[in-house]
Amino acid sequence: MSKTLRFFGASDDLFECEGAIREEIGCFNSLGVYHLRSNEGELLVTASYTDEGCWAIGIGPVEDGVTIPAWPASFSTAHTYSAMLTLEVPDDTYLALADRDND
């Protein structure tokens, strides 16, 4: 089983996660980062608001030597000013937001 997550920028300062998990983080003038974790792996989803007034969305490893899981992914357009990343992730996937507070 899997669940769908969608990531995109809104306005000039919000990085959104919608779908099976809903979260919004403020990232005015800074890189927005969501850390996804599952028993099958983990990855970072990042967003940056560009000088052109658009959102760039991407993924990356959590650290050197950690392989990005092969979760199905696609890119589309959320708004005229934001790309949208859609990921199909395992059911046990969660945002590791609370882990940052405990590190």
C-alpha positions in Angstrom: 0.0 0.0 0.0 1.1 3.6 -0.5 -0.1 7.1 0.0 0.2 10.2 -2.2 2.0 13.4 -1.1 2.2 16.6 -3.2 4.8 19.4 -2.6 4.6 22.9 -3.9 5.2 26.6 -3.1 2.5 29.1 -2.3 2.8 32.9 -2.2 6.5 33.9 -1.7 7.1 32.2 1.7 5.2 28.9 2.1 6.2 25.4 1.3 3.2 23.1 1.2 2.8 19.3 1.7 -0.7 18.1 0.8 -2.3 14.7 0.4 -2.2 11.9 3.0 0.0 14.3 5.2 -0.7 18.0 5.4 1.9 20.5 6.5 3.0 24.0 5.8 6.3 25.6 6.6 7.4 29.2 6.3 10.7 29.7 4.4 10.9 33.3 3.4 14.5 33.9 2.1 15.5 30.4 3.1 15.5 26.9 1.7 12.3 24.9 2.6 13.0 21.3 3.6 10.8 18.3 4.4 12.5 15.2 5.7 10.5 12.1 4.8 11.1 8.8 6.7 9.9 5.3 6.2 11.1 1.8 6.9 11.9 1.7 3.2 14.2 4.7 3.3 14.3 8.5 3.7 14.9 11.6 1.6 14.7 15.4 1.6 12.2 17.4 -0.4 13.4 20.9 -0.9 12.0 24.2 -2.2 13.5 27.5 -3.0 11.7 30.7 -4.1 13.8 32.1 -7.0 14.7 35.6 -7.9 12.3 35.2 -10.9 9.3 34.8 -8.5 8.9 31.1 -9.0 9.3 28.0 -6.8 11.9 25.3 -7.6 11.1 21.9 -6.0 13.6 19.0 -5.8 14.7 16.0 -3.8 18.0 14.9 -2.3 19.6 12.4 0.0 19.6 13.1 3.8 23.4 12.6 3.9 26.3 11.3 2.0 26.0 7.5 1.4 22.3 7.3 2.1 20.5 6.2 -1.1 17.3 7.9 -2.2 14.4 5.4 -2.2 12.9 4.5 -5.6 9.5 5.9 -4.8 7.4 6.8 -7.8 7.6 10.5 -8.5 6.3 13.0 -11.0 6.5 16.8 -11.6 3.7 19.0 -12.8 2.6 22.6 -12.2 0.7 23.7 -9.1 0.3 27.3 -10.0 1.8 29.5 -12.8 4.7 30.2 -10.3 5.3 26.8 -8.7 6.4 23.3 -9.8 4.6 20.5 -7.9 6.3 17.2 -7.0 4.0 14.2 -6.4 5.4 11.2 -4.6 3.9 7.8 -3.9 5.3 6.8 -0.6 4.9 3.8 1.7 2.1 3.9 4.2 4.5 4.2 7.1 6.1 7.4 5.7 6.1 10.4 8.0 7.5 13.9 8.1 10.5 14.0 10.5 9.7 17.5 11.8 9.6 16.5 15.4 13.0 14.8 15.1 14.6 18.1 14.4 13.5 19.4 17.8 15.0 16.4 19.5 18.4 16.5 17.8 
